[in-house]
Amino acid sequence: MKKKFKLIDLDCAHCAAKMEDGIRKLDGVNEASVNFMAQKLTIDAADDRFDEVLQEAIKIIGKIEPDCKVVVK
């Protein structure tokens, strides 16, 4: 499953790269990208683990840039 999410208050391109690296290392993630310019997070992960992967990704983002929020609809 592949989904895109809007990021709010992502202020640092280096932080975006660190987020991307951390999310890619999560178990079940096929691909992940954080686009600093578009303020978007894209995650491609196993269908049965997607919600778990998303929650872990949100934790990683919060640790790297505490003011950054992921818009989950």
N, CA, C and O atoms as a Tripos MOL2 file, in Angstrom:
@<TRIPOS>MOLECULE
protein
  292   291    73     0     0
PROTEIN
NO_CHARGES

@<TRIPOS>ATOM
      1 N           0.8410   -1.1670    0.0000 N.3       1 MET1
      2 CA          0.0000    0.0000    0.0000 C.3       1 MET1
      3 C           0.8920    1.2370    0.0000 C.2       1 MET1
      4 O           1.8740    1.3150    0.7370 O.2       1 MET1
      5 N           0.5270    2.1980   -0.8420 N.am      2 LYS2
      6 CA          1.3000    3.4330   -0.9380 C.3       2 LYS2
      7 C           0.3740    4.6100   -0.6610 C.2       2 LYS2
      8 O          -0.6770    4.7480   -1.2860 O.2       2 LYS2
      9 N           0.7810    5.4660    0.2970 N.am      3 LYS3
     10 CA         -0.0320    6.6340    0.6380 C.3       3 LYS3
     11 C           0.8520    7.8600    0.7910 C.2       3 LYS3
     12 O           2.0310    7.7690    1.1310 O.2       3 LYS3
     13 N           0.2330    9.0250    0.5240 N.am      4 LYS4
     14 CA          0.9190   10.3090    0.6910 C.3       4 LYS4
     15 C           0.2460   11.0900    1.8090 C.2       4 LYS4
     16 O          -0.9720   11.0400    1.9840 O.2       4 LYS4
     17 N           1.0740   11.8150    2.5640 N.am      5 PHE5
     18 CA          0.5770   12.6170    3.6740 C.3       5 PHE5
     19 C           1.1900   14.0110    3.6120 C.2       5 PHE5
     20 O           2.3430   14.1750    3.2130 O.2       5 PHE5
     21 N           0.4160   15.0020    4.0060 N.am      6 LYS6
     22 CA          0.9130   16.3820    4.0770 C.3       6 LYS6
     23 C           1.6520   16.5650    5.3900 C.2       6 LYS6
     24 O           1.2210   16.0690    6.4300 O.2       6 LYS6
     25 N           2.7610   17.2760    5.3370 N.am      7 LEU7
     26 CA          3.5230   17.6240    6.5340 C.3       7 LEU7
     27 C           3.3440   19.1120    6.8060 C.2       7 LEU7
     28 O           3.3990   19.9330    5.8890 O.2       7 LEU7
     29 N           3.1310   19.4470    8.0590 N.am      8 ILE8
     30 CA          2.9680   20.8480    8.4520 C.3       8 ILE8
     31 C           4.1450   21.2430    9.3350 C.2       8 ILE8
     32 O           4.5020   20.5260   10.2700 O.2       8 ILE8
     33 N           4.7420   22.3870    9.0280 N.am      9 ASP9
     34 CA          5.8770   22.9490    9.7840 C.3       9 ASP9
     35 C           7.1510   22.1140    9.6840 C.2       9 ASP9
     36 O           7.8870   21.9810   10.6620 O.2       9 ASP9
     37 N           7.4120   21.5540    8.5090 N.am     10 LEU10
     38 CA          8.7030   20.9110    8.2550 C.3      10 LEU10
     39 C           9.6480   22.0310    7.8250 C.2      10 LEU10
     40 O           9.5120   22.5800    6.7320 O.2      10 LEU10
     41 N          10.6100   22.3670    8.6920 N.am     11 ASP11
     42 CA         11.4230   23.5690    8.4810 C.3      11 ASP11
     43 C          12.8470   23.3110    8.0160 C.2      11 ASP11
     44 O          13.5740   24.2600    7.7220 O.2      11 ASP11
     45 N          13.2650   22.0540    7.9430 N.am     12 CYS12
     46 CA         14.6870   21.7770    7.7280 C.3      12 CYS12
     47 C          14.8650   20.6470    6.7050 C.2      12 CYS12
     48 O          14.3740   19.5370    6.9100 O.2      12 CYS12
     49 N          15.5660   20.9370    5.6120 N.am     13 ALA13
     50 CA         15.7910   19.9220    4.5780 C.3      13 ALA13
     51 C          16.6450   18.7710    5.1060 C.2      13 ALA13
     52 O          16.4160   17.6140    4.7550 O.2      13 ALA13
     53 N          17.6210   19.0850    5.9440 N.am     14 HIS14
     54 CA         18.4620   18.0320    6.5310 C.3      14 HIS14
     55 C          17.6210   17.1190    7.4220 C.2      14 HIS14
     56 O          17.8000   15.9010    7.4120 O.2      14 HIS14
     57 N          16.7060   17.7060    8.1890 N.am     15 CYS15
     58 CA         15.8040   16.9230    9.0390 C.3      15 CYS15
     59 C          14.9160   16.0150    8.1840 C.2      15 CYS15
     60 O          14.6540   14.8710    8.5560 O.2      15 CYS15
     61 N          14.4560   16.5250    7.0450 N.am     16 ALA16
     62 CA         13.6290   15.7290    6.1430 C.3      16 ALA16
     63 C          14.4000   14.4960    5.6660 C.2      16 ALA16
     64 O          13.8370   13.4040    5.5890 O.2      16 ALA16
     65 N          15.6680   14.6660    5.3510 N.am     17 ALA17
     66 CA         16.5010   13.5370    4.9150 C.3      17 ALA17
     67 C          16.6800   12.5270    6.0470 C.2      17 ALA17
     68 O          16.6600   11.3200    5.8060 O.2      17 ALA17
     69 N          16.8560   13.0100    7.2830 N.am     18 LYS18
     70 CA         16.9990   12.1150    8.4310 C.3      18 LYS18
     71 C          15.6940   11.3500    8.6840 C.2      18 LYS18
     72 O          15.7190   10.1640    9.0130 O.2      18 LYS18
     73 N          14.5680   12.0270    8.5290 N.am     19 MET19
     74 CA         13.2650   11.3660    8.6820 C.3      19 MET19
     75 C          13.1080   10.2480    7.6540 C.2      19 MET19
     76 O          12.7000    9.1320    7.9780 O.2      19 MET19
     77 N          13.4410   10.5780    6.4150 N.am     20 GLU20
     78 CA         13.3300    9.6050    5.3260 C.3      20 GLU20
     79 C          14.1760    8.3690    5.6170 C.2      20 GLU20
     80 O          13.7040    7.2430    5.4580 O.2      20 GLU20
     81 N          15.4170    8.5700    6.0400 N.am     21 ASP21
     82 CA         16.3010    7.4420    6.3580 C.3      21 ASP21
     83 C          15.7360    6.5920    7.4920 C.2      21 ASP21
     84 O          15.7570    5.3630    7.4190 O.2      21 ASP21
     85 N          15.2330    7.2410    8.5380 N.am     22 GLY22
     86 CA         14.6850    6.5120    9.6750 C.3      22 GLY22
     87 C          13.4530    5.7000    9.3100 C.2      22 GLY22
     88 O          13.3020    4.5600    9.7490 O.2      22 GLY22
     89 N          12.5730    6.2850    8.5080 N.am     23 ILE23
     90 CA         11.3430    5.5980    8.1090 C.3      23 ILE23
     91 C          11.6590    4.4250    7.1930 C.2      23 ILE23
     92 O          11.0260    3.3740    7.2920 O.2      23 ILE23
     93 N          12.6240    4.5920    6.3120 N.am     24 ARG24
     94 CA         13.0190    3.4980    5.4070 C.3      24 ARG24
     95 C          13.5240    2.2710    6.1640 C.2      24 ARG24
     96 O          13.4000    1.1480    5.6750 O.2      24 ARG24
     97 N          14.0890    2.4750    7.3470 N.am     25 LYS25
     98 CA         14.6450    1.3690    8.1380 C.3      25 LYS25
     99 C          13.5780    0.5900    8.9070 C.2      25 LYS25
    100 O          13.8690   -0.4740    9.4530 O.2      25 LYS25
    101 N          12.3520    1.1050    8.9580 N.am     26 LEU26
    102 CA         11.2900    0.4170    9.6820 C.3      26 LEU26
    103 C          10.9430   -0.9050    9.0000 C.2      26 LEU26
    104 O          10.9450   -1.0070    7.7740 O.2      26 LEU26
    105 N          10.6470   -1.9030    9.8110 N.am     27 ASP27
    106 CA         10.2610   -3.2090    9.3020 C.3      27 ASP27
    107 C           8.9190   -3.0950    8.5730 C.2      27 ASP27
    108 O           7.9620   -2.5480    9.1200 O.2      27 ASP27
    109 N           8.8480   -3.6030    7.3590 N.am     28 GLY28
    110 CA          7.6130   -3.5580    6.5740 C.3      28 GLY28
    111 C           7.5740   -2.4470    5.5520 C.2      28 GLY28
    112 O           6.6640   -2.4060    4.7250 O.2      28 GLY28
    113 N           8.5500   -1.5330    5.5870 N.am     29 VAL29
    114 CA          8.5720   -0.4150    4.6420 C.3      29 VAL29
    115 C           9.2930   -0.8400    3.3640 C.2      29 VAL29
    116 O          10.4320   -1.3060    3.4030 O.2      29 VAL29
    117 N           8.6070   -0.6690    2.2300 N.am     30 ASN30
    118 CA          9.2210   -0.9460    0.9270 C.3      30 ASN30
    119 C           9.9720    0.2870    0.4350 C.2      30 ASN30
    120 O          11.0800    0.1840   -0.0930 O.2      30 ASN30
    121 N           9.3540    1.4530    0.6160 N.am     31 GLU31
    122 CA          9.9550    2.7200    0.1810 C.3      31 GLU31
    123 C           9.3260    3.8470    0.9790 C.2      31 GLU31
    124 O           8.1570    3.7850    1.3600 O.2      31 GLU31
    125 N          10.1200    4.8740    1.2230 N.am     32 ALA32
    126 CA          9.6220    6.0650    1.9060 C.3      32 ALA32
    127 C          10.3620    7.2780    1.3610 C.2      32 ALA32
    128 O          11.5530    7.2080    1.0580 O.2      32 ALA32
    129 N           9.6440    8.3910    1.2400 N.am     33 SER33
    130 CA         10.2970    9.6230    0.8180 C.3      33 SER33
    131 C           9.6530   10.8050    1.5280 C.2      33 SER33
    132 O           8.4450   10.8370    1.7590 O.2      33 SER33
    133 N          10.4970   11.7740    1.8650 N.am     34 VAL34
    134 CA         10.0390   13.0180    2.4580 C.3      34 VAL34
    135 C          10.4890   14.1210    1.5140 C.2      34 VAL34
    136 O          11.6850   14.3470    1.3340 O.2      34 VAL34
    137 N           9.5160   14.8090    0.9100 N.am     35 ASN35
    138 CA          9.8100   15.8850   -0.0200 C.3      35 ASN35
    139 C           9.7110   17.2040    0.7390 C.2      35 ASN35
    140 O           8.6210   17.6610    1.0830 O.2      35 ASN35
    141 N          10.8740   17.8050    0.9930 N.am     36 PHE36
    142 CA         10.9220   19.0420    1.7670 C.3      36 PHE36
    143 C          10.1920   20.1830    1.0630 C.2      36 PHE36
    144 O           9.4260   20.9110    1.6950 O.2      36 PHE36
    145 N          10.4190   20.3400   -0.2200 N.am     37 MET37
    146 CA          9.8230   21.4570   -0.9640 C.3      37 MET37
    147 C           8.2970   21.3450   -1.0270 C.2      37 MET37
    148 O           7.5940   22.3470   -0.8940 O.2      37 MET37
    149 N           7.7900   20.1340   -1.2300 N.am     38 ALA38
    150 CA          6.3420   19.9360   -1.3390 C.3      38 ALA38
    151 C           5.6880   19.6810    0.0180 C.2      38 ALA38
    152 O           4.4620   19.6420    0.1260 O.2      38 ALA38
    153 N           6.5210   19.5070    1.0610 N.am     39 GLN39
    154 CA          6.0080   19.2130    2.4060 C.3      39 GLN39
    155 C           5.1280   17.9580    2.3920 C.2      39 GLN39
    156 O           4.0210   17.9530    2.9320 O.2      39 GLN39
    157 N           5.6490   16.8840    1.7550 N.am     40 LYS40
    158 CA          4.8950   15.6420    1.6150 C.3      40 LYS40
    159 C           5.7150   14.4480    2.0980 C.2      40 LYS40
    160 O           6.9350   14.3980    1.9390 O.2      40 LYS40
    161 N           5.0070   13.4940    2.6920 N.am     41 LEU41
    162 CA          5.5800   12.2170    3.1020 C.3      41 LEU41
    163 C           4.8830   11.1410    2.2840 C.2      41 LEU41
    164 O           3.6550   11.0980    2.2230 O.2      41 LEU41
    165 N           5.6670   10.2720    1.6540 N.am     42 THR42
    166 CA          5.1160    9.1450    0.9120 C.3      42 THR42
    167 C           5.6630    7.8680    1.5310 C.2      42 THR42
    168 O           6.8730    7.7090    1.6970 O.2      42 THR42
    169 N           4.7550    6.9640    1.8680 N.am     43 ILE43
    170 CA          5.1530    5.6780    2.4500 C.3      43 ILE43
    171 C           4.5460    4.5640    1.6230 C.2      43 ILE43
    172 O           3.3500    4.5650    1.3310 O.2      43 ILE43
    173 N           5.3900    3.6100    1.2500 N.am     44 ASP44
    174 CA          4.9520    2.3740    0.5980 C.3      44 ASP44
    175 C           5.3310    1.2490    1.5490 C.2      44 ASP44
    176 O           6.5130    0.9860    1.7710 O.2      44 ASP44
    177 N           4.3200    0.5830    2.1130 N.am     45 ALA45
    178 CA          4.5740   -0.4510    3.1150 C.3      45 ALA45
    179 C           3.5870   -1.6020    2.9330 C.2      45 ALA45
    180 O           2.5900   -1.4890    2.2190 O.2      45 ALA45
    181 N           3.8930   -2.6990    3.5940 N.am     46 ALA46
    182 CA          3.0270   -3.8750    3.5440 C.3      46 ALA46
    183 C           1.6260   -3.5130    4.0330 C.2      46 ALA46
    184 O           1.4730   -2.8290    5.0450 O.2      46 ALA46
    185 N           0.6020   -3.9770    3.3080 N.am     47 ASP47
    186 CA         -0.7890   -3.6500    3.6490 C.3      47 ASP47
    187 C          -1.1450   -4.0140    5.0850 C.2      47 ASP47
    188 O          -1.7930   -3.2330    5.7820 O.2      47 ASP47
    189 N          -0.7280   -5.1850    5.5270 N.am     48 ASP48
    190 CA         -1.1280   -5.6750    6.8470 C.3      48 ASP48
    191 C          -0.4200   -4.9520    7.9920 C.2      48 ASP48
    192 O          -0.8330   -5.0740    9.1450 O.2      48 ASP48
    193 N           0.6380   -4.2030    7.6870 N.am     49 ARG49
    194 CA          1.3780   -3.4950    8.7350 C.3      49 ARG49
    195 C           1.3530   -1.9860    8.5490 C.2      49 ARG49
    196 O           2.0500   -1.2650    9.2630 O.2      49 ARG49
    197 N           0.5610   -1.5010    7.6010 N.am     50 PHE50
    198 CA          0.6450   -0.0810    7.2350 C.3      50 PHE50
    199 C           0.3510    0.8460    8.4060 C.2      50 PHE50
    200 O           1.0870    1.8090    8.6250 O.2      50 PHE50
    201 N          -0.7120    0.5750    9.1670 N.am     51 ASP51
    202 CA         -1.0690    1.4590   10.2850 C.3      51 ASP51
    203 C           0.0400    1.5020   11.3310 C.2      51 ASP51
    204 O           0.3520    2.5600   11.8760 O.2      51 ASP51
    205 N           0.6270    0.3500   11.6020 N.am     52 GLU52
    206 CA          1.7420    0.2750   12.5660 C.3      52 GLU52
    207 C           2.9450    1.0680   12.0510 C.2      52 GLU52
    208 O           3.5700    1.8160   12.8040 O.2      52 GLU52
    209 N           3.2640    0.9020   10.7760 N.am     53 VAL53
    210 CA          4.3770    1.6300   10.1630 C.3      53 VAL53
    211 C           4.1240    3.1350   10.2300 C.2      53 VAL53
    212 O           5.0350    3.9010   10.5440 O.2      53 VAL53
    213 N           2.9070    3.5610    9.9400 N.am     54 LEU54
    214 CA          2.5730    4.9830    9.9720 C.3      54 LEU54
    215 C           2.7720    5.5520   11.3770 C.2      54 LEU54
    216 O           3.3310    6.6390   11.5250 O.2      54 LEU54
    217 N           2.3270    4.8390   12.3990 N.am     55 GLN55
    218 CA          2.4940    5.3210   13.7800 C.3      55 GLN55
    219 C           3.9740    5.4390   14.1500 C.2      55 GLN55
    220 O           4.3740    6.4010   14.8060 O.2      55 GLN55
    221 N           4.7820    4.4720   13.7360 N.am     56 GLU56
    222 CA          6.2280    4.5320   13.9910 C.3      56 GLU56
    223 C           6.8590    5.6930   13.2310 C.2      56 GLU56
    224 O           7.7430    6.3720   13.7530 O.2      56 GLU56
    225 N           6.4070    5.9230   11.9960 N.am     57 ALA57
    226 CA          6.9220    7.0410   11.1880 C.3      57 ALA57
    227 C           6.6150    8.3690   11.8700 C.2      57 ALA57
    228 O           7.4620    9.2610   11.8980 O.2      57 ALA57
    229 N           5.4170    8.5050   12.4160 N.am     58 ILE58
    230 CA          5.0300    9.7370   13.1040 C.3      58 ILE58
    231 C           5.9210    9.9540   14.3270 C.2      58 ILE58
    232 O           6.2980   11.0880   14.6230 O.2      58 ILE58
    233 N           6.2590    8.8830   15.0340 N.am     59 LYS59
    234 CA          7.1610    8.9940   16.1960 C.3      59 LYS59
    235 C           8.5440    9.4600   15.7550 C.2      59 LYS59
    236 O           9.1460   10.3180   16.4000 O.2      59 LYS59
    237 N           9.0480    8.9010   14.6630 N.am     60 ILE60
    238 CA         10.3730    9.2920   14.1460 C.3      60 ILE60
    239 C          10.3650   10.7750   13.7740 C.2      60 ILE60
    240 O          11.2910   11.5080   14.1200 O.2      60 ILE60
    241 N           9.3330   11.2120   13.0780 N.am     61 ILE61
    242 CA          9.2240   12.6130   12.6670 C.3      61 ILE61
    243 C           9.1990   13.5120   13.8930 C.2      61 ILE61
    244 O           9.8600   14.5500   13.9090 O.2      61 ILE61
    245 N           8.4490   13.1300   14.9200 N.am     62 GLY62
    246 CA          8.3470   13.9150   16.1440 C.3      62 GLY62
    247 C           9.6620   14.0310   16.8970 C.2      62 GLY62
    248 O           9.9450   15.0640   17.5040 O.2      62 GLY62
    249 N          10.4750   12.9680   16.8590 N.am     63 LYS63
    250 CA         11.7720   12.9960   17.5410 C.3      63 LYS63
    251 C          12.7460   13.9190   16.8100 C.2      63 LYS63
    252 O          13.5280   14.6310   17.4400 O.2      63 LYS63
    253 N          12.6940   13.9000   15.4900 N.am     64 ILE64
    254 CA         13.6440   14.6900   14.6970 C.3      64 ILE64
    255 C          13.2340   16.1620   14.6500 C.2      64 ILE64
    256 O          14.0770   17.0480   14.7950 O.2      64 ILE64
    257 N          11.9570   16.4190   14.4500 N.am     65 GLU65
    258 CA         11.4660   17.7990   14.3850 C.3      65 GLU65
    259 C          10.1270   17.8750   15.1230 C.2      65 GLU65
    260 O           9.0730   17.6610   14.5230 O.2      65 GLU65
    261 N          10.1680   18.1790   16.4230 N.am     66 PRO66
    262 CA          8.9700   18.1190   17.2710 C.3      66 PRO66
    263 C           7.7900   18.9770   16.8100 C.2      66 PRO66
    264 O           6.6430   18.6430   17.1060 O.2      66 PRO66
    265 N           8.0450   20.0690   16.0970 N.am     67 ASP67
    266 CA          6.9510   20.9370   15.6580 C.3      67 ASP67
    267 C           6.2760   20.4420   14.3890 C.2      67 ASP67
    268 O           5.2100   20.9420   14.0290 O.2      67 ASP67
    269 N           6.8670   19.4810   13.7060 N.am     68 CYS68
    270 CA          6.3230   18.9620   12.4340 C.3      68 CYS68
    271 C           5.1760   17.9990   12.7190 C.2      68 CYS68
    272 O           5.2990   17.1000   13.5520 O.2      68 CYS68
    273 N           4.0620   18.1960   12.0200 N.am     69 LYS69
    274 CA          2.8860   17.3430   12.1710 C.3      69 LYS69
    275 C           2.5500   16.6600   10.8660 C.2      69 LYS69
    276 O           2.7250   17.2310    9.7900 O.2      69 LYS69
    277 N           2.0630   15.4220   10.9660 N.am     70 VAL70
    278 CA          1.6180   14.6480    9.8000 C.3      70 VAL70
    279 C           0.0970   14.7300    9.7520 C.2      70 VAL70
    280 O          -0.5780   14.4360   10.7380 O.2      70 VAL70
    281 N          -0.4390   15.1300    8.6030 N.am     71 VAL71
    282 CA         -1.8890   15.2150    8.4420 C.3      71 VAL71
    283 C          -2.3880   13.8520    7.9720 C.2      71 VAL71
    284 O          -2.1390   13.4360    6.8410 O.2      71 VAL71
    285 N          -3.1080   13.1600    8.8790 N.am     72 VAL72
    286 CA         -3.6760   11.8410    8.5640 C.3      72 VAL72
    287 C          -5.1850   12.0170    8.4460 C.2      72 VAL72
    288 O          -5.8410   12.4350    9.4000 O.2      72 VAL72
    289 N          -5.7290   11.7020    7.2870 N.am     73 LYS73
    290 CA         -7.1630   11.9020    7.0430 C.3      73 LYS73
    291 C          -7.9370   10.6630    7.3530 C.2      73 LYS73
    292 O          -9.1590   10.6460    7.2070 O.2      73 LYS73
@<TRIPOS>BOND
     1     1     2 1
     2     2     3 1
     3     3     4 2
     4     3     5 am
     5     5     6 1
     6     6     7 1
     7     7     8 2
     8     7     9 am
     9     9    10 1
    10    10    11 1
    11    11    12 2
    12    11    13 am
    13    13    14 1
    14    14    15 1
    15    15    16 2
    16    15    17 am
    17    17    18 1
    18    18    19 1
    19    19    20 2
    20    19    21 am
    21    21    22 1
    22    22    23 1
    23    23    24 2
    24    23    25 am
    25    25    26 1
    26    26    27 1
    27    27    28 2
    28    27    29 am
    29    29    30 1
    30    30    31 1
    31    31    32 2
    32    31    33 am
    33    33    34 1
    34    34    35 1
    35    35    36 2
    36    35    37 am
    37    37    38 1
    38    38    39 1
    39    39    40 2
    40    39    41 am
    41    41    42 1
    42    42    43 1
    43    43    44 2
    44    43    45 am
    45    45    46 1
    46    46    47 1
    47    47    48 2
    48    47    49 am
    49    49    50 1
    50    50    51 1
    51    51    52 2
    52    51    53 am
    53    53    54 1
    54    54    55 1
    55    55    56 2
    56    55    57 am
    57    57    58 1
    58    58    59 1
    59    59    60 2
    60    59    61 am
    61    61    62 1
    62    62    63 1
    63    63    64 2
    64    63    65 am
    65    65    66 1
    66    66    67 1
    67    67    68 2
    68    67    69 am
    69    69    70 1
    70    70    71 1
    71    71    72 2
    72    71    73 am
    73    73    74 1
    74    74    75 1
    75    75    76 2
    76    75    77 am
    77    77    78 1
    78    78    79 1
    79    79    80 2
    80    79    81 am
    81    81    82 1
    82    82    83 1
    83    83    84 2
    84    83    85 am
    85    85    86 1
    86    86    87 1
    87    87    88 2
    88    87    89 am
    89    89    90 1
    90    90    91 1
    91    91    92 2
    92    91    93 am
    93    93    94 1
    94    94    95 1
    95    95    96 2
    96    95    97 am
    97    97    98 1
    98    98    99 1
    99    99   100 2
   100    99   101 am
   101   101   102 1
   102   102   103 1
   103   103   104 2
   104   103   105 am
   105   105   106 1
   106   106   107 1
   107   107   108 2
   108   107   109 am
   109   109   110 1
   110   110   111 1
   111   111   112 2
   112   111   113 am
   113   113   114 1
   114   114   115 1
   115   115   116 2
   116   115   117 am
   117   117   118 1
   118   118   119 1
   119   119   120 2
   120   119   121 am
   121   121   122 1
   122   122   123 1
   123   123   124 2
   124   123   125 am
   125   125   126 1
   126   126   127 1
   127   127   128 2
   128   127   129 am
   129   129   130 1
   130   130   131 1
   131   131   132 2
   132   131   133 am
   133   133   134 1
   134   134   135 1
   135   135   136 2
   136   135   137 am
   137   137   138 1
   138   138   139 1
   139   139   140 2
   140   139   141 am
   141   141   142 1
   142   142   143 1
   143   143   144 2
   144   143   145 am
   145   145   146 1
   146   146   147 1
   147   147   148 2
   148   147   149 am
   149   149   150 1
   150   150   151 1
   151   151   152 2
   152   151   153 am
   153   153   154 1
   154   154   155 1
   155   155   156 2
   156   155   157 am
   157   157   158 1
   158   158   159 1
   159   159   160 2
   160   159   161 am
   161   161   162 1
   162   162   163 1
   163   163   164 2
   164   163   165 am
   165   165   166 1
   166   166   167 1
   167   167   168 2
   168   167   169 am
   169   169   170 1
   170   170   171 1
   171   171   172 2
   172   171   173 am
   173   173   174 1
   174   174   175 1
   175   175   176 2
   176   175   177 am
   177   177   178 1
   178   178   179 1
   179   179   180 2
   180   179   181 am
   181   181   182 1
   182   182   183 1
   183   183   184 2
   184   183   185 am
   185   185   186 1
   186   186   187 1
   187   187   188 2
   188   187   189 am
   189   189   190 1
   190   190   191 1
   191   191   192 2
   192   191   193 am
   193   193   194 1
   194   194   195 1
   195   195   196 2
   196   195   197 am
   197   197   198 1
   198   198   199 1
   199   199   200 2
   200   199   201 am
   201   201   202 1
   202   202   203 1
   203   203   204 2
   204   203   205 am
   205   205   206 1
   206   206   207 1
   207   207   208 2
   208   207   209 am
   209   209   210 1
   210   210   211 1
   211   211   212 2
   212   211   213 am
   213   213   214 1
   214   214   215 1
   215   215   216 2
   216   215   217 am
   217   217   218 1
   218   218   219 1
   219   219   220 2
   220   219   221 am
   221   221   222 1
   222   222   223 1
   223   223   224 2
   224   223   225 am
   225   225   226 1
   226   226   227 1
   227   227   228 2
   228   227   229 am
   229   229   230 1
   230   230   231 1
   231   231   232 2
   232   231   233 am
   233   233   234 1
   234   234   235 1
   235   235   236 2
   236   235   237 am
   237   237   238 1
   238   238   239 1
   239   239   240 2
   240   239   241 am
   241   241   242 1
   242   242   243 1
   243   243   244 2
   244   243   245 am
   245   245   246 1
   246   246   247 1
   247   247   248 2
   248   247   249 am
   249   249   250 1
   250   250   251 1
   251   251   252 2
   252   251   253 am
   253   253   254 1
   254   254   255 1
   255   255   256 2
   256   255   257 am
   257   257   258 1
   258   258   259 1
   259   259   260 2
   260   259   261 am
   261   261   262 1
   262   262   263 1
   263   263   264 2
   264   263   265 am
   265   265   266 1
   266   266   267 1
   267   267   268 2
   268   267   269 am
   269   269   270 1
   270   270   271 1
   271   271   272 2
   272   271   273 am
   273   273   274 1
   274   274   275 1
   275   275   276 2
   276   275   277 am
   277   277   278 1
   278   278   279 1
   279   279   280 2
   280   279   281 am
   281   281   282 1
   282   282   283 1
   283   283   284 2
   284   283   285 am
   285   285   286 1
   286   286   287 1
   287   287   288 2
   288   287   289 am
   289   289   290 1
   290   290   291 1
   291   291   292 2
@<TRIPOS>SUBSTRUCTURE
     1 MET1         2 RESIDUE 1 A MET
     2 LYS2         6 RESIDUE 1 A LYS
     3 LYS3        10 RESIDUE 1 A LYS
     4 LYS4        14 RESIDUE 1 A LYS
     5 PHE5        18 RESIDUE 1 A PHE
     6 LYS6        22 RESIDUE 1 A LYS
     7 LEU7        26 RESIDUE 1 A LEU
     8 ILE8        30 RESIDUE 1 A ILE
     9 ASP9        34 RESIDUE 1 A ASP
    10 LEU10       38 RESIDUE 1 A LEU
    11 ASP11       42 RESIDUE 1 A ASP
    12 CYS12       46 RESIDUE 1 A CYS
    13 ALA13       50 RESIDUE 1 A ALA
    14 HIS14       54 RESIDUE 1 A HIS
    15 CYS15       58 RESIDUE 1 A CYS
    16 ALA16       62 RESIDUE 1 A ALA
    17 ALA17       66 RESIDUE 1 A ALA
    18 LYS18       70 RESIDUE 1 A LYS
    19 MET19       74 RESIDUE 1 A MET
    20 GLU20       78 RESIDUE 1 A GLU
    21 ASP21       82 RESIDUE 1 A ASP
    22 GLY22       86 RESIDUE 1 A GLY
    23 ILE23       90 RESIDUE 1 A ILE
    24 ARG24       94 RESIDUE 1 A ARG
    25 LYS25       98 RESIDUE 1 A LYS
    26 LEU26      102 RESIDUE 1 A LEU
    27 ASP27      106 RESIDUE 1 A ASP
    28 GLY28      110 RESIDUE 1 A GLY
    29 VAL29      114 RESIDUE 1 A VAL
    30 ASN30      118 RESIDUE 1 A ASN
    31 GLU31      122 RESIDUE 1 A GLU
    32 ALA32      126 RESIDUE 1 A ALA
    33 SER33      130 RESIDUE 1 A SER
    34 VAL34      134 RESIDUE 1 A VAL
    35 ASN35      138 RESIDUE 1 A ASN
    36 PHE36      142 RESIDUE 1 A PHE
    37 MET37      146 RESIDUE 1 A MET
    38 ALA38      150 RESIDUE 1 A ALA
    39 GLN39      154 RESIDUE 1 A GLN
    40 LYS40      158 RESIDUE 1 A LYS
    41 LEU41      162 RESIDUE 1 A LEU
    42 THR42      166 RESIDUE 1 A THR
    43 ILE43      170 RESIDUE 1 A ILE
    44 ASP44      174 RESIDUE 1 A ASP
    45 ALA45      178 RESIDUE 1 A ALA
    46 ALA46      182 RESIDUE 1 A ALA
    47 ASP47      186 RESIDUE 1 A ASP
    48 ASP48      190 RESIDUE 1 A ASP
    49 ARG49      194 RESIDUE 1 A ARG
    50 PHE50      198 RESIDUE 1 A PHE
    51 ASP51      202 RESIDUE 1 A ASP
    52 GLU52      206 RESIDUE 1 A GLU
    53 VAL53      210 RESIDUE 1 A VAL
    54 LEU54      214 RESIDUE 1 A LEU
    55 GLN55      218 RESIDUE 1 A GLN
    56 GLU56      222 RESIDUE 1 A GLU
    57 ALA57      226 RESIDUE 1 A ALA
    58 ILE58      230 RESIDUE 1 A ILE
    59 LYS59      234 RESIDUE 1 A LYS
    60 ILE60      238 RESIDUE 1 A ILE
    61 ILE61      242 RESIDUE 1 A ILE
    62 GLY62      246 RESIDUE 1 A GLY
    63 LYS63      250 RESIDUE 1 A LYS
    64 ILE64      254 RESIDUE 1 A ILE
    65 GLU65      258 RESIDUE 1 A GLU
    66 PRO66      262 RESIDUE 1 A PRO
    67 ASP67      266 RESIDUE 1 A ASP
    68 CYS68      270 RESIDUE 1 A CYS
    69 LYS69      274 RESIDUE 1 A LYS
    70 VAL70      278 RESIDUE 1 A VAL
    71 VAL71      282 RESIDUE 1 A VAL
    72 VAL72      286 RESIDUE 1 A VAL
    73 LYS73      290 RESIDUE 1 A LYS
